[in-house]
Amino acid sequence: MSAEADSPIVRTYVWQIPVRLSHWLIVLSILVLSATGLYIGHPFLTVPGEARYSFAMGWIKTIHLYAAAAFTAAVVLRVIWMFTGNRYARWDKFLPVHRSRRHGLWPTIKFYLFVLRKPPGFVGHNPVAGATYLAVFGLYFLAIATGLTIFAPYADVGSPLRWFAALAPLVGGFQMAHWIHHVVMWLLLGFMVHHVYSGTLMSIIEANGTMESIFSGYKFVPREDLEFSGYRFINRKGQVDE
């Protein structure tokens, strides 16, 4: 305990279980949704024989539906945790409402542009990552809304899911909803590639276990980043804004 108290690096619990659970559910469901969605749009399997053995499209659509339910549940869980989780999970890490995060925006951008050698010391999401996630969550909800719009005509009579057919005129019709749904899929897949790259970069540069933290929940953080630095300010309640 004494050695840990004197160490300049502190093992810090950053990502709680609901954050990690929702993260991996979103990752896995997006991969399943993308694979099944591409097949639904461009089916390539033909299975000869009895009808019960040739119902490939039906199985693919069923898997797509369950993956969509898991994706929606994971997104809702993460949004709930924005208001109930620890300081690193909360909504104000996605919007630069605190002066400390506004002041950290430009230095973080300079780091990503390779102008600065060391990024500002934010323990959770830095301001640029937080703003990016805000846009990504917008894509999540757009994917959910267009998916429900596409599914609405096929829902059971009397099902509340049929109500989402009313969204079709807002996006230019069912065909446009299909197109938007498809584009959002590629945007999310592109973000996943960038996310792995940037996470690996930060993990190597900061040497703080960024990539490992999404499994364990822990990062290894400089003590000064937990206490005070040039990008943190004491608010009126005497607490440190991050």
N, C-alpha and C positions, 0 to 999 in steps of 0.2 A: 504494500500500500504506500509506503514511504517513497519507494522508487518511482511508483506511478505518479505520486503527487509532485515529485520533482522533475518529471520528464517533460520536455517541451512538446511532446506529442501525446494526445489524449485519445483513447479509444471511446468513441461517442456513438450512442445508439440514435441513428438518424431515421431510418425507414422502418416504421412499425409493420406488423404482420398484415394489416388490411391494405397498406400501400403496396407491399410486395406481392400479396395475393392478387390484387386487382391488376397490377402490372403484368404478371405472367398470364393471367386469364385473358387480358387484352391481346398480348403477343400471340398466344396460341390460337385464340379465336380468330384473329385477323388472318393468320396463315391458313386456317381451315376455311374461312369465308372466302379468301382469295382463290384458293384452289377449286373449291366447289362452285364459286361464282363464275370462274372462267369456263368450267365445264358446262354450266347451265347456259352460258352465252354461246359456247361453241362445243356441243356434244360430239364426242369422237368414238364412244363405245357402242358397239352393236353386239348383243348377246343372243345367239340363236336358241331356239327351244321354246319351252312353255313360257307363258306370260309371266308367271311368278318368278322365273329366273331371268327375265329380260327387262325387269323393272329398274334398270340402272338409274334413269333420270329421277324416278321417284325416291330412291334411296339418297341420291345426291342432294335433292331438294330438302329431304328430311334432315340430313346432316347439316345443311346450310341453315335451316330454321333453328335447330338446337344451338348451333354455334352463334347465331345471331342473338339468341336469348342469353347465352353466357356472356357475350360481348356487352350487351345492354346492361346486364346485372353488374358486371365489373365496372363499367363506366359510372353507373349510379352509386356503387359502393365508394368509388374514388371521390366523387363529388361530395357525398355525405362526409367523408373523412377530411375534406377541405375545411369543414366547420367543426369537426369533433376531434381531429387528430392532434399530434404534437405540433410544435412551432414550425417544424420543417415541412409539414404536410399541408399547412393551412392556405387558404385562398389568397392571402396577401403575399405569398411567395410567387404568385402568377401575375399579379398586378403590381406595378411599382408605386404603391401608395405611400411607402415609407421613404423618407429623404435619403436614408442610407442606400436603398436599392436604386433610386434615381441617380445618385452620385456614382454608383458602381456600374451603370450601363455602359458608358463610353470606355472606361478602362477594360471592361470585359470584351467589348467589341474589338478594341485594339489588340487584346491578347489573341482573339480568334483570327485577326488579320496578321498575326506574327510580328506586330510592332512591339508588344511587351513580351518579355521572356517569362513572366510569372503572372498568373491571373489573380484578380482580387480574391481575398480569402473568405468566400461565402461557404458555409458548412453544407447547406442543402442545395437547392437549385440557385444558381447565380441569376442575376436579373434578366440576361438574354435568354437563358434556358427557360426561365419561368414564363417569359412572354411568348416563347416558341410553343411551350406546352399549352398556353391559352389558345393559340391558333389551332393546335392539334386537337384539343377538346372541341373546338368549333367543328372540325372535320368529323370527329366522332359523332356529334349530334346530327350533323348533316347526313352522315351515312345511316344513322338510325332512322331519321325522319324519312329519307327517300326509300329506305328498305321497307318501312311500314307502309308507305304509299304504294309501292309496287305490290306488296303482299295483300293489301286491303281487298281488292276485288275477288281474291281467292279464299278469303276467310269465311268461316261458317256464317250462315244467315243469323243475324241477331248478335253476332260477336262484336264487342267494342272495337276490335281491330278494323272493322269496316269503316269506322269513323275517319280513319286516316286517308281515305280516298278523297276527302275534302281538300287535302293538301296538294293534290295533283294540279289544279289550276294555278296555284301559287308558284309552281316551278315550271310551268309551261306544258303541262300534260304528263301522261304516264311515260311516253317515250323519252321526254326530257329527264324525267326522274330516273329512268334506267341509265341514261348517259351520265348524269351527275353522280349516281351511285358508282358507276364504273370508274370515272375520273378520280373520285375520292379514294377508291381502292388503291390506285397507282400512287397517289400522293402519300397515302399512309405507308405503303411499301417503301417508297423513296425516303420517307422520314425515318423508317426503321433502319435503313442502311446508314443514313447520316448519324442516327442516334448511336449506333454501335461504334462508328468511327470516332465521333466526338467524345463519347464516354471512355473509349480506350485511350484517346489522346490525353484527356484530363487525368485519367488514372495513372498514366505514365509520367506526365509532367508534375502533377501534384504528389504522386506517390502516396495517396491516401486511401487506396482501396475502393475507388469509385465503382469499378465494375463488380468487385466482390460484394459490395454493400447491398446490392439488390438481391443477393442470396442470404447474407447474414444479417443485414440491417445496420451493420457497424461500419463507420469510417474512422480513419486515424488522422486526427485533425490537430494542427498546431494550436497550442494553448491560447495564443494571442487571438486566433480567429474565434475562439469561444468567448473570450473576455471583451476585447476592444481592439479596433483597428481604425484606420482612416476612413473606412466605409461604413462604420457603425456609429450610432448616436444613441445617447440615453434619452428615452422619452419622458413625458411628464410624470409617469408612474414610477420612474427610477429604474425601468427595465431597458435592456439593450435591444434596440431594433436591429434586425438583420435584413 
